[in-house]
Amino acid sequence: MAETHVLFVEDDDVIREATQLALERDGFRVTAMPDGLSGLDAFRAQRPDIALLDVMLPGMDGVSLCRRIRDESTVPVIMLSARADSIDVVLGLEAGADDYVTKPFDGSVLMARIRAVLRRFGHAGGAGEHGDAPGDGGLLAFGDLEVDTEGMEVRRGGQPVALTPTEMRLLLEFSAAPGTVLSRDKLLERVWDYGWGGDTRVVDVHVQRLRAKIGQDRIETVRGFGYKLKS
């Protein structure tokens, strides 16, 4: 199996070099860039398997870089933020990032988060092209929304809906149990592979993104409990 190729964009020389060494020791192939513009060029030239982007970058910040990458690809993106409560975390997720890690980070935490994202996207651990999906396959219909759990395709009113792999897995969880309330913690466990409590903002932002694509009223918020797909 070919090495997983990581694009790592970080302007701090010490963090960039230390993290690159750690990633390479763990078996990844790494392209490290010091700013957003060179990071975008490297992404377009090399098409990595995953991108790690610092939020604060010279030339083009990490949120803008994430948005440019998402315009061109569904490659997984993890944002690196210096503050857990920063608005930049939400902005990064809204721009299309799949997850984020707060700096300073423990190397083992970063590796675990990377591998969790890659498992979702089917790049690691021998997963299939789409990874493991809930349900028993087939075409599911919810009003004008159709979910093909075998072909991994979604249509709304007969028109295809482009979802990122994380959005697709989130929709699969909802469509496997329509009308059932799924808590944020349960979605973190099933979609983001968190074996422990994580930041529920990741879930909330992805639900917002999914609603924008499949219909704002399709996923209902159940206050104090979570979300459910209207059956």
VOKE-124398 format. One record per atom (N, C-alpha, C): residue in one letter; x, y, z. Coordinates in steps of 0.1 Angstrom, whole numbers, plus 5000, padded with zeros to 4 digits. Atoms other than C-alpha are relative to their C-alpha. Example, Ala and Ser with C-alpha at 12.3 -4.5 7.8 and 13.67 -1.06 7.14 Angstrom:
A500949885000
A512349555078
A500950125000
S499149895000
S513749895071
S499250115008
end
This chain:
M500949885000
M500050005000
M500950125000
A499249885000
A501450344991
A499950085013
E500049924988
E502450585018
E498950114999
T501049895000
T499750835028
T500750135000
H499349875002
H500751175016
H499350115007
V500549894992
V500251465040
V500550134996
L499549875002
L500351825031
L499850085013
F499949934987
F501352025062
F500450144998
V499749865002
V501152405061
V500050075013
E499849944987
E502552575091
E501250104999
D499049905002
D504552905093
D501050005011
D499050004989
D506352835126
D501049894997
D499050095005
D509652675116
D500249885010
V499850104991
V510052475148
V498949905000
I501150095001
I506552335148
I499949924987
R500150075013
R506652255111
R501149894999
E499050115001
E509952065113
E499849895009
A500250114990
A509251875145
A498849924996
T501250085003
T505751775133
T500349924987
Q499750075012
Q507051675099
Q500849875003
L499250124996
L509651445115
L499249905007
A500950094993
A507051295138
A499149924990
L500850065010
L504751225108
L500849904992
E499150095008
E507551075088
E500449875008
R499750124992
R508550845117
R498849915001
D501250094999
D504950725118
D499649954987
G500350075012
G505050625082
G499450084989
F500749915010
F503550925064
F501150074991
R499249925009
R505051105034
R499550145001
V500449874997
V505051475041
V500550114991
T499549875007
T505151795020
T499650115010
A500249894990
A505652085044
A500250144993
M500049875006
M504952445033
M499850115011
P500049904990
P505452775053
P498950104999
D501049895001
D502552985040
D498949944991
G501250055007
G499152955024
G500149994985
L499950005015
L500053044988
L500849884995
S499250125004
S502852784986
S499249875003
G500850114997
G500452545003
G499049964990
L501050025011
L497852594976
L500749944988
D499250055012
D500452544949
D500449855002
A499650144998
A501652224965
A498849915000
F501250085001
F498152094969
F499649974985
R500450015014
R497352154932
R501049914992
A499050075007
A500652004921
A500149855004
Q499750134995
Q500751694943
Q498749925004
R501250074996
R497151614953
R500249905012
P499850094989
P497851484988
P498849925005
D501250084995
D495651235007
D499350085011
I500649934989
I495051475036
I500850135002
A499449874998
A495851845045
A499950045014
L500049944986
L496851985079
L500450144998
L499849865002
L496452355079
L500050085013
D500149914989
D497352605105
D499150124997
V500949895003
V494752875109
V500750134996
M499349885002
M497153165111
M501249984991
L498950015010
L499253175079
L500250134993
P499849885008
P500953455060
P499649974986
G500350005014
G499953535025
G498549964997
M501450055001
M496653335026
M499849925013
D500250074987
D495253225060
D499549864998
G500450145002
G494352865067
G498549984997
V501550015004
V490552925065
V499850034985
S500149985014
S490953075031
S500549894991
L499450125007
L493252795020
L499149885000
C501050114999
C490752545033
C498950014990
R501249985009
R487952705013
R500449984985
R499550025014
R490152704981
R500149854997
I499850145002
I490952334986
I498649934998
R501350075001
R487352244992
R499250034987
D500649975013
D486252424960
D500549904989
E499450085010
E488552184941
E500049855004
S499850144996
S488451864961
S499349975013
T500650054987
T486851654989
T501149945009
V498950054992
V490351565003
V499850045015
P500249964985
P490151555042
P500950115004
V499349884995
V491251875059
V499950005015
I500049984985
I492251915096
I500750135002
M499549874997
M492752265109
M500749995013
L499249994988
L495352345136
L499850145005
S500349874994
S494252625159
S500750025014
A499349984988
A496152785188
A499050025012
R500949984989
R492952845208
R498749924998
A501250095001
A490152595215
A498750084999
D501349925001
D487552875219
D500050104989
S499949905010
S488653075189
S498949984990
I501050005011
I486053175163
I500649944988
D499350065012
D488653055138
D499749854999
V500350145001
V487752695147
V498749994992
V501350015007
V484152745136
V500150054986
L499849955014
L485252945105
L500649904992
G499350115008
G487552665095
G499049894997
L501050115002
L484752405099
L499050044990
E501049955009
E482352625080
E500650014986
A499350005013
A484952655052
A500249874994
G499950135006
G484952285048
G500949905007
A499250094993
A487352135073
A499249895006
D500750124995
D486551795086
D500249995015
D499750004985
D488151835121
D501050105003
Y498949914996
Y490552045141
Y500749955012
V499150034989
V493352005166
V500550135006
T499549884993
T494252265192
T501549995003
K498649994996
K497852375196
K500150075014
P499050115003
P500052295214
P499349865001
F500650135000
F499151935206
F501049895003
D499250124998
D500451605217
D500149924987
G499850075013
G501951405188
G499149884999
S500850125001
S499951095197
S498550044997
V501449965002
V496651295197
V499950044985
L500149965014
L497451445162
L500049874991
M499950125008
M498351095148
M498649935001
A501250074998
A495150945163
A498950074992
R501049935007
R493051225148
R500149994985
I499750025014
I494751195114
I499549864995
R500450145004
R494150815113
R498549995000
A501450004999
A490550865124
A499350064987
V500549945012
V489851095095
V500349924988
L499750085012
L491650875070
L499249875000
R500850124999
R489650575082
R498650034994
R501349955005
R486450775074
R500050014985
F499949975014
F487750855040
F500549884992
G499550125007
G489050505032
G501450004996
H498650005004
H492750585030
H500949915009
A499250074991
A493950385059
A499449875005
G500450124993
G493750045076
G499349904990
G500650105009
G492649865044
G498650024997
A501449985002
A489250025043
A499750014985
G500449995014
G487250015011
G500050154995
E500049875006
E486850314988
E499150105008
H500949914993
H483950455009
H500049975015
G500050044986
G484750285042
G498749935004
D501250074996
D482050115063
D498950105002
A501249914999
A478650265060
A498949935007
P501150074993
P475650195082
P498949964991
G501150045008
G472550035070
G500349874991
D499850125008
D472049735046
D500050024985
G499949975014
G472449905013
G498650034994
G501249985007
G469850014988
G499750154999
L500449865002
L467950334979
L499050045011
L500949954989
L466350525008
L499450144995
A500649885004
A463850805001
A499350075012
F500649924989
F462751085024
F499450124993
G500649895008
G460351305004
G500750014987
D499249995013
D462351444975
D501549975002
L498650034997
L465651334991
L500249854998
E499650145002
E467151004979
E501449985003
V498650044995
V470150834995
V500349864995
D499650135005
D471850554976
D501249965009
T499050044991
T473750375003
T501049914995
E499050085006
E475550144979
E500850084990
G499249925010
G476550394952
G500550135007
M499649884992
M477150664979
M499750134992
E500549885008
E475050914959
E498850055007
V501249934995
V472451164970
V499450094990
R500849915009
R469751334950
R498950075007
R501149924994
R467351604959
R499250054988
G500849965012
G464451654935
G500549954987
G499550055012
G466151434911
G501450054996
Q498749945004
Q469351644910
Q501049955010
P498950054991
P472651514924
P500450115010
V499649914989
V473851664957
V501549965003
A498650034997
A477651694962
A500350015015
L499750004986
L478651594997
L501449965002
T498750054996
T482051555013
T499849875007
P500250134993
P482751215027
P499550015015
T500549984986
T482151345063
T498650035000
E501449975001
E478851495053
E499249874996
M500750125005
M477951165035
M499849905012
R500150094989
R478750965066
R499050055011
L501049944991
L476651205087
L498649974995
L501350035006
L473751165064
L499649855001
L500350154999
L474050785064
L499649965014
E500450034986
E473850785102
E498550045002
F501449954998
F470650995101
F499049914992
S500950075008
S469150795072
S499849855004
A500150134995
A469850465089
A498949995012
A501050004989
A467450565118
A499150134999
P500949885001
P464950825105
P499050015011
G500949974989
G462950985132
G500649975014
T499450034987
T465350875159
T501050115003
V499149904996
V467151135179
V501449955002
L498650044999
L470951105176
L500750115008
S499349904992
S472951285203
S501350044993
R498849955006
R475951495194
R501249905004
D498950094996
D478251255214
D499949874992
K500150125008
K476850955195
K500550024986
L499649975013
L477451125162
L501650025000
L498549994999
L481051215173
L500649865000
E499450134999
E481650855181
E499949924987
R500350075012
R480050715149
R500750064988
V499549935012
V481150975123
V501450045001
W498649954999
W484351125137
W500949905007
D499350104994
D485450805155
D500750045013
Y499549964987
Y485950975188
Y499649905010
G500350094989
G486150725216
G499850075013
W500149924988
W485851005241
W499250134996
G500849885003
G483851325244
G500950104992
G499349905008
G484951585218
G499250135000
D500649875001
D483951935208
D498849984991
T501250025007
T480351925197
T499850104989
R500149915011
R480852225175
R500349944986
V499750085012
V482251985149
V498749954994
V501350065004
V478851815148
V499050114995
D500949905003
D476852135148
D500350074987
V499649945013
V478752295119
V499749914988
H500250095011
H478551985098
H498549984997
V501450015002
V474851955104
V499550134992
Q500449885008
Q474452315092
Q500449994986
R499650015014
R476452245061
R499149904993
L500950115007
L474351925054
L498650064998
R501349945002
R471152115059
R499950094988
A499949915011
A472252375034
A499949934986
K500050085012
K472552095008
K498849924998
I501150105002
I469651865015
I498650065004
G501349944996
G467052115028
G500150045015
Q499849954986
Q467052335060
Q499149925010
D501050064991
D463952155074
D500149855001
R499950145001
R465151805067
R500549945013
I499550044987
I467151765099
I499550095011
E500749934989
E465351865131
E500950005012
T499349994987
T467051995162
T499149975011
V500850044988
V465751835194
V500850065012
R499349924990
R466852085221
R500349915012
G499650084988
G468851925249
G500449864997
F499750145003
F469251595230
F500849984988
G499250025012
G470551615195
G499350044987
Y500749985013
Y469251585159
Y499349884995
K500750125007
K466951365139
K499650044986
L500549995013
L466151315103
L498549984999
K501550025001
K462451375095
K499749894991
S500350115007
S461051055083
S498850034990
end
